């Protein structure tokens, strides 16, 4: 997946969890949970949604690697 595709997918998954959250307002190195006011359950649902949408298993141990847009793009693009 390209960076553009990953960002679009992340925005789509996020819209299903927190429709009021705007991923476009988040800087590349900001913590997604803090910037979008996501609680731990919302963030876990976001990770599950990314996993389902990509068909890629994301182990719980890898969730810290999805905390920022930059790290999320690197993880899913790698």
N, C-alpha and C positions, 0 to 999 in steps of 0.2 A: 504494500500500500504506500502511496505517496503521502507526504506531509499534508497536502490539501485534503486528500481523502480521509486521513485520520482525523483531522480537525473537524471536517464536516460530519463524520460519524460520531465523534464525541459530542458535538452540538446536538445531533439528532437524538442520541441516547439520553443526554441530559434533559432535553425538552420533555421527554416522557416521565422524568423523575421530578424535576423542578422547573416547570414551564416558565417561571418568572426569572430564572437564572439566565444571564446572557454571557455566554462563553467569550464573545467578542470583546468584552470589557476586561478580560483577565490577561495580565501580562504573562509572558512565557515562563517566568521563574516564580510566579506567585503560587502559593499553596491553594489548590483548587477548593479544598474544603473551607478555608478561611474566606477566600475571595468570593465564593458563591454561597456562603452560609449554609453549607451542607453538613448535616449531622452524620454520625458514623454509619447509620443505616442507609441514608441517602447515598453516601459515597460507596458503600458496599453494593447497593443496587446499581450504581453507575458502573462499577467494575464488572458485575455480573452481566449487565447489558452489553458492555463492550465485548466480553467473552462470547456471549451468544451471537452478537452481530458479526464477529470476525471468525467464529468457529474455532477460536484458539482458547485453550484452557489457561486461565490465569490463576496460578496458585496463590493462596492467602499470603504466603511469604513474599510474593512479588508486589503486593499492593503499595508498599512504600515507593516503588519505582514508578507509580502513576500519579504522584502527588502534584506535579506541575505539568503544564502543557508540553514543555520541552522534554521532560522525562517520559511522558506518555507517548509522544511522537517517536522518541528514540526506542522505547520498548516495543511498540506495535509495528514500527517500521523496520525493526531489526530482524 
